Amino acid sequence: MKKKWTYLYFLIPIIILAVVLAIGIKNERSGYRKVNGGYLYRFQTEDYKTVYTEKFQEERDEKIEEIKKVRNYSFQNSLMIMNPYQTNTNSLYVYFKTSTPSKLRYTVHVDNSDIKDYTNTLYNDGENNLTTEHEYLLTGLIPDKVNHITLELLNADGDVIKTKSIDIQAGSLLSNKKVKLDKEDGKSKEKLANGLYAVLGNDSNKTYFLCLYDNDGVIRSEIPFTGYRADRLLFKDDLLYMSVGMNKIAAMNRLGQVERVYSLGNYEMHHDYVFGKDNTLLVLADEKGADTVEDLVLSLDLETGDVTKVIDLKDYFASYKETTVLPEKKDQLDWIHINAIQYDSEDQSVLLSSRETSTIIKMSNIYEEPKIDYLIGSEAFWKDTEYSDYLLTQVGDFTLQGGQHSITLEKDDSLEDGAYYIYFYNNNYGEATTNPDFNWVENYPGIGTKRKAEKGDNFKSQYYKYLINENEGTFELVDSFDVDYSGIVSSVQDIDGNTVVDSGMTSTFTEYDKDHNLIAKFDVLNDTLIYRVYKYDFMNYWFTK
């Protein structure tokens, strides 16, 4: 009898171990893992061709809702999901409930002296940013590292009432982007503006990525796309709008879920989009199979998803188009090449940047009967055309913009009605492959003749700011400074008194203070160009003050 009990003493631990292992295997297969501070769930990675579909996103959201009901998650034992909607590679979803209204602050730390801690207070839609049901997306985890994350629960006064730490092993980036960029400090002692640099790519037939870098050049988010870049990020009603494919625009909430995917149908976007009237987007686009490209403006209704053609520039610049020629080895005519758009609700007008003609075009009443209001361009270029009468008069002696990008409309209440600013990246590059007889060097002193500067070249691009006075029919250069030369692509952005500049062909971006002194320069360490770099603070989306 004693022998039998002796065997049982040995069998019981084995049975318990087998049960534990079985439960562990079951949990691992289902995606669960108990970690310090809660329960971690990881989904299997799906093909990105399906990720940006409403069907995939709705199914994933239903699964997350099921997981949320598994148990009562508290601050000390919260639910955590890595990259919940597969739209932000090293993000961490956190969900829990509290008995009293509060908010959450987090800090990401890794054991690497070159990477500083990253801290933010998270936004929620509760009154005064306080809630008892907490649901957040923590972005900023460092790939291929154990991330030591400190969570602090704050009361209405901002006092810490609870704290805990969790360790999360983050996976690798999907792209080959650098975790930390080379950073060169400038002479300026001014602070960099708050926010994350959005490094936007160029066209690709493969998966592409939007990467967000902090002020130390450390990657804090990687957002994958399929076959096209994000031209810019737009925020409205707690949603982030961005292009995610050649004819797809997505509306993403703060948790990373794509709530709506819009298709442009028989059109493909290029270069830019902005909010238009009511609940619409204005999108620069091509029509599939057309003989011409980069000459359309579409309106996308964000409620219905309907797409309408608002402007076809062939209707307004027909006689000029007839003078252009199709370059060799090209099968579509890129005769005007619109690369940026701005919208003014006051007169339902748009500003369009035409790279091929080095001209800024204003058209008004675009939804009813569009008409050309004015052009800012070279008299020599538009000489002997019916469009020369639309040219504003230049005030002052300066070389006009050449091949400009990233135009921005800036209103100022101190100016009289009909006066405003336009600032942009002046590439200072002269080329019109569809108008090869025009002599750029003769008409634009100091203009660049190459897309990328070579050793010994002294070309410079510039930040340009014009004051427009429609009452007088004039424009004048009121601010400018030299930046690294880039013949194509590139961007500028005024933010919090500073200026962010992307010189795309150098694969670098910079931030200058109000006196145009360099604060910092970042090298993307990439052999290819950067399309644009804009900075966003993500306030009332991911973060709050």
Disulfide bonds with the S-S distance in Angstrom:
none
